[in-house]
Every structure is written in C-alpha cells, then in structure tokens.
C-alpha cells in the first residue's frame, strides 16, 4: 500500500510523535509511506521520506493545489490526516481526486462544534479515535459510533537507557538524591499545571524529602514558573524546559503524574508505564483507559489538588505498593505498544480498500 500522511503542525507534541511512529512502522512493514509536513516544523527534521508543504490556512487554495500535486505524483491508496487543520484541505482534495480513501485521527476529547458544515461529519472521512472517551464524545456530537474506529496511540519501551547521560542529569537536576515526582507535558492550559503545583505545595507542607520535576515547555511556561515562585515549595521544583532525552529523564523519577483537565489519551503516561513508573493522574478524557486505579496508580478528580497530594503521600510512604504498581504498569504498557498501533492501522487501511 501507499500511504500519504498530512500534518500541518510545526511543534513536537503527541500527535506529531504518533504520526512519526506510524510512518516509520508502515515502512518497516513494507509499505510506501510519505509524510507531508511543514518545512519549518519538527517532523521534517525527524522523519525520512518527507514532502515539505507550508500551511497558511485550512481554506488556502494554494495549499490544496500543492497537496493535489503531491497526490497525483505519489498516487496513494490512503491519505491520512493527522491534525485538525489538515483535514479540510484533505477533504477538498478527496472531492477533486477520488482515487484514495481518506482517514483522519481525532486526538482531543472535546465536543465537535455545532455548525452547518462540520468537517468531521463529511462522508469522505473515515474517522479514528485514539480512546473510547473520544469515540463517545464524537458519537454524542452526532456521528454514529460504528463509523468511528478505535485505535489506541502507542509507545514502545526504549531499547536502552543511556546510563551515563542519566547519571549526568541526576547530578544536575537532583544532586541531593531526593525522591522525584515528575511529569512530561506541554505547558498549556489543558495540562492544568496550577493544580499540579498546588498539589505539590500541599505535599511539601507535610514533607520536604521530595522534588517535583516538570519536563517540557510551551506557551504558559513563563506564567507557570511565575506562579511557582509564589509557593512555599518553590525551592523543591526543578523546571527542565524542553528535554529530548525522555527515557533518561524518566529514569530519574519515582512517581509519574498527569493533572490534565482534558486529555485524549496521553502517551506520556504510556512512556511512564514503559519506564515502570506508578502514575497519579486525573480522570480526564482517556486517562482512565490507561491508568488502572489502585493497580498501576491512583486516579483523582480533575482539579482536586488535595486528593492528588494524598495520593503522592500514600505512594511515598509505601515503597512496597510503589514497587507493585511499577511492575503492574510495565505489564499494562504492552497493551499500548507502537507496533500494535501500526498493525491496527494497517488492518483499517486494508479493510477500507476492499
């Protein structure tokens, strides 16, 4: 099969990472895969076999025409749209060239907008949800549930952790060797860093033998750091900024946390599971489909900083429980592998082409 992927994002976030996993996995399974992406973005730096295409707006006729040119040259069986902005031009291209099937993956867990024309309801689109939560939300927005395929995002356990680099990171970020609660998340509103900081501040009032390690950057980075400066726990928070060495940074952590308000699924939690970490998280979106409450971690209500602080404390006080949950997390991670995700998409593509 020939599969053309389309992603307009310039940033490096979960959606771009999943698109790259799929792109590489398809190639590994003997399929032809081409990635259309921004010439200024992160995907083009990390992927092979790419087609640079600058994106200005969803209704840009020049973008649609250039996309049609790529389609004519590559002759794909499947065009796979990976972000919301790419879907409209892909739908337009499918009306002008009906030689391929169009697939779109929905990764966010908020309702579809109520308007006369909604691209997600287009008859040209074969929809995929990355969690049951998203599938249900789309169904409640008027799309028949049976028309929405469910394919979980995936991530694999790294082949090896660079122990030398991990030791260097530990010496720099945690020189006193304290227990580490960490997260890997974009500094954006839906990740709800204020709740995380309040929860850690509540924990800090009871004990000071732990540090918080927030890994990432984003539009709210400065604002969140400024808020942290107002809290008593500030000296025990270590902001890393963007970090490319995720397996090594996860190896420094004892507990992983995610305090999102909304969340499609959260592949950072899958990475933490692959690193044998128990997770304390909110019941946002698809997170409960990953974290088994009381088995691989603890789930708390969205915005409940007191419950989060209590869950951290319970894990910190019970090393045996922490160890059991770590083992359970690693076993659970096998259900959310990148290879399983790739094979599921291959099956979907083949069924569409029958």
C-alpha positions in Angstrom: 0.0 0.0 0.0 0.9 3.6 -0.5 0.0 5.9 2.4 0.3 9.7 2.4 0.3 11.3 5.8 -0.5 15.0 6.2 0.3 17.1 9.3 0.5 20.9 9.4 2.0 21.3 12.9 5.4 23.0 13.5 5.6 21.8 17.1 6.7 18.4 18.5 3.8 17.1 20.5 2.0 13.8 20.9 0.2 13.9 17.6 3.4 14.5 15.6 5.1 11.7 17.5 2.3 9.3 16.8 2.3 10.2 13.1 6.1 9.5 13.0 5.7 6.2 14.8 3.1 5.2 12.2 5.1 6.5 9.2 8.2 4.5 10.3 6.2 1.4 11.2 4.5 1.3 7.9 7.8 1.5 6.1 9.2 -1.3 8.4 6.2 -3.5 7.3 7.0 -3.0 3.6 4.5 -0.2 2.7 5.3 3.0 0.9 4.8 6.0 3.3 5.3 9.7 2.5 4.9 12.4 5.1 3.6 15.9 4.1 4.6 18.3 6.8 5.8 21.9 7.5 9.2 22.8 6.2 9.7 24.8 9.5 8.4 22.0 11.8 9.9 19.3 13.9 8.5 16.4 11.9 10.6 17.2 8.8 13.7 17.1 11.0 12.9 13.7 12.4 11.3 11.8 9.6 12.6 10.3 6.4 10.7 10.4 3.1 9.0 13.7 3.6 7.4 16.4 1.4 7.6 19.9 2.7 4.4 22.0 2.3 3.9 25.3 4.0 0.5 25.8 5.6 -1.2 29.2 6.0 -4.9 28.3 6.5 -7.4 25.5 6.0 -9.1 27.3 3.1 -5.8 28.2 1.3 -6.4 27.2 -2.3 -2.6 27.2 -3.0 -2.1 24.5 -0.2 -4.9 22.4 -1.7 -3.4 22.6 -5.2 0.1 21.7 -4.0 -1.4 18.8 -2.0 -3.2 17.6 -5.1 0.1 17.7 -7.0 1.7 15.5 -4.4 -1.2 13.1 -4.5 -1.1 12.9 -8.3 2.7 12.2 -8.2 2.7 9.7 -5.3 -0.7 8.0 -6.1 -1.6 7.0 -2.6 -4.1 4.4 -1.7 -4.7 6.2 1.6 -4.4 9.8 2.6 -4.2 10.1 6.4 -4.8 13.5 8.0 -3.2 13.7 11.5 -4.3 17.1 12.8 -7.4 19.2 12.7 -6.0 21.9 10.3 -5.0 19.3 7.7 -8.5 17.7 7.5 -10.2 20.5 5.5 -7.7 20.6 2.6 -7.6 16.8 2.6 -11.4 16.7 2.2 -11.2 19.2 -0.6 -8.5 17.1 -2.3 -10.7 14.0 -2.0 -13.5 15.7 -3.8 -11.2 16.8 -6.6 -9.4 13.4 -6.8 -11.4 10.4 -5.7 -8.6 7.8 -6.2 -7.8 7.4 -2.5 -9.5 6.7 0.8 -9.3 9.5 3.5 -8.6 8.7 7.1 -8.4 11.2 10.0 -7.3 10.6 13.5 -9.0 12.6 16.2 -6.8 13.1 19.3 -8.7 15.6 21.5 -11.5 15.0 23.9 -13.8 18.0 23.4 -17.2 18.0 21.6 -17.4 18.9 17.9 -18.6 22.4 17.1 -22.2 22.8 16.3 -22.3 24.4 12.8 -24.0 23.8 9.5 -20.9 22.2 8.0 -18.6 20.2 10.2 -15.6 18.6 8.5 -15.8 15.6 10.9 -19.2 14.7 9.6 -18.1 14.6 6.0 -18.9 11.5 4.1 -15.4 11.5 2.7 -13.8 10.9 6.0 -13.1 7.6 7.8 -12.6 8.6 11.4 -10.3 7.1 14.1 -10.5 7.9 17.8 -7.4 7.2 20.0 -9.6 6.4 23.0 -13.1 5.3 24.0 -13.6 8.7 25.6 -13.0 10.5 22.3 -15.1 7.9 20.4 -18.0 8.5 22.9 -17.7 12.3 22.7 -17.8 12.2 18.9 -20.8 9.9 19.0 -22.6 12.3 21.3 -21.9 15.0 18.7 -24.0 13.2 16.2 -21.5 10.8 14.4 -22.7 7.2 14.5 -20.3 5.3 16.9 -20.0 2.4 14.5 -18.4 4.8 12.0 -15.6 5.7 14.4 -12.8 3.2 14.6 -10.9 2.9 17.9 -7.1 2.7 17.6 -5.1 3.5 20.7 -2.0 5.5 20.4 1.1 3.6 21.3 4.7 3.9 22.5 7.4 1.3 23.0 9.9 0.6 25.7 13.2 2.1 24.7 15.9 -0.4 23.7 18.3 1.0 26.3 18.7 4.0 28.7 21.9 5.9 28.4 23.1 5.4 31.9 25.9 7.9 31.6 23.5 10.6 30.5 21.0 9.6 33.1 23.7 10.0 35.8 24.7 13.4 34.5 21.0 14.5 34.5 20.6 13.2 38.1 23.7 15.1 39.3 22.4 18.3 37.7 18.7 18.1 38.5 18.6 16.2 41.8 22.1 16.5 43.4 20.7 15.7 46.9 19.1 12.4 45.7 15.6 13.2 46.8 12.6 11.2 45.8 11.2 12.5 42.5 7.6 13.2 41.3 7.8 14.1 37.7 5.7 14.9 34.6 6.3 15.3 30.9 3.8 17.7 29.5 3.4 20.8 27.3 2.9 24.0 29.3 -0.6 24.6 28.0 -3.9 25.3 29.7 -5.4 21.8 29.4 -2.4 20.2 31.2 -3.5 22.2 34.3 -0.1 22.9 35.9 -1.6 25.2 38.6 -3.4 22.1 40.1 -0.2 20.1 40.0 1.7 22.9 41.8 -1.0 23.3 44.4 -0.9 19.6 45.0 2.8 19.5 45.4 2.7 22.6 47.7 0.2 20.6 49.9 2.6 17.7 49.9 5.5 19.9 50.7 3.7 21.2 53.8 4.0 17.6 55.2 7.4 16.6 53.9 10.4 18.1 52.1 12.2 15.0 51.0 10.8 15.1 47.5 11.2 17.3 44.4 8.9 18.0 41.6 10.3 17.7 38.1 8.1 19.2 35.4 9.6 18.4 32.0 8.6 20.4 28.9 7.9 23.9 27.6 5.1 25.7 25.9 3.0 28.9 25.7 2.4 29.0 29.5 6.0 28.2 30.6 6.8 31.7 32.0 3.4 32.1 33.6 3.6 28.7 35.4 7.1 29.4 36.6 6.0 32.8 38.0 3.1 31.1 39.8 5.6 28.5 41.3 7.6 31.4 42.7 4.7 32.4 44.9 4.6 28.9 46.6 6.4 27.7 49.6 7.6 24.6 47.7 9.4 26.6 45.0 12.9 25.5 46.1 11.9 21.9 45.6 10.6 22.4 42.0 13.1 21.9 39.2 11.9 23.1 35.8 13.9 21.5 33.0 12.4 23.1 29.9 12.3 21.1 26.7 14.2 17.8 27.0 14.8 15.4 24.1 16.1 12.6 26.3 12.8 11.3 27.7 13.9 7.7 28.6 16.8 9.1 30.6 14.7 11.8 32.3 12.0 9.2 33.2 14.7 7.0 34.8 15.2 9.8 37.4 11.5 9.7 38.5 9.9 7.6 41.3 6.3 8.6 40.6 4.8 10.0 37.4 1.9 12.4 37.4 -0.5 14.0 35.0 -3.1 16.5 36.2 -4.8 17.4 32.9 -8.3 19.0 32.6 -8.8 17.3 29.2 -6.8 14.6 27.6 -7.4 12.5 24.5 -5.3 9.6 25.8 -1.8 10.8 27.0 1.1 8.9 25.5 3.4 10.4 28.2 1.7 8.1 30.6 2.4 5.2 28.3 6.1 6.2 28.3 6.0 6.3 32.1 4.4 2.8 32.2 7.2 1.6 29.9 9.7 3.1 32.4 8.0 1.0 35.2 6.6 4.1 37.0 3.3 4.2 39.0 1.1 7.1 37.9 -1.0 9.6 39.8 -3.4 11.3 37.4 -6.8 12.9 36.9 -9.8 11.2 35.4 -9.6 13.4 32.3 -10.6 12.0 28.9 -8.9 8.8 28.0 -6.5 8.6 31.1 -8.7 6.1 32.9 -8.2 3.8 29.9 -4.5 3.8 30.7 -4.3 4.0 34.5 -6.0 1.3 36.4 -6.9 2.9 39.7 -5.3 1.1 42.7 -3.3 -1.3 40.4 -1.0 0.9 38.2 -1.5 4.1 40.1 -4.2 6.4 41.5 -6.9 8.4 39.8 -8.2 11.7 41.2 -11.0 14.1 40.1 -9.9 16.9 37.8 -8.7 19.9 39.8 -8.6 18.1 43.1 -5.2 19.1 44.4 -5.9 17.7 47.9 -6.6 14.2 46.5 -3.5 14.4 44.3 -1.3 15.3 47.3 -2.8 12.5 49.3 -2.1 10.0 46.5 1.5 11.2 46.3 1.9 10.8 50.0 0.4 7.3 50.0 2.9 6.1 47.4 5.8 7.9 49.1 5.0 6.2 52.4 4.6 2.7 51.0 7.6 1.6 49.0 6.2 -1.9 48.5 3.0 -0.5 47.0 5.1 1.7 44.7 7.1 -1.3 43.6 4.0 -3.4 42.9 2.3 -0.6 40.9 5.6 -0.1 38.9 5.5 -3.8 37.9 1.9 -3.7 37.0 2.5 -0.5 34.9 5.1 -2.2 32.8 2.8 -5.2 32.1 0.0 -2.8 31.3 2.2 -1.0 28.8 2.3 -4.0 26.5 -1.4 -3.3 25.6 -0.4 0.2 24.2 2.7 -0.5 22.0 3.5 1.4 18.9 3.7 -1.9 17.0 0.2 -2.8 18.0 -1.0 0.7 16.9 0.7 0.3 13.5 -0.8 -3.1 12.8 -4.2 -1.8 13.7 -3.9 1.0 11.1 -2.7 -1.5 8.5 -5.8 -3.6 9.1 -8.0 -0.5 8.9 -6.4 0.6 5.6 -6.8 -2.9 4.1 -10.5 -3.0 5.1 -11.1 0.4 3.5 -9.5 -0.7 0.2 -11.5 -4.0 -0.1 
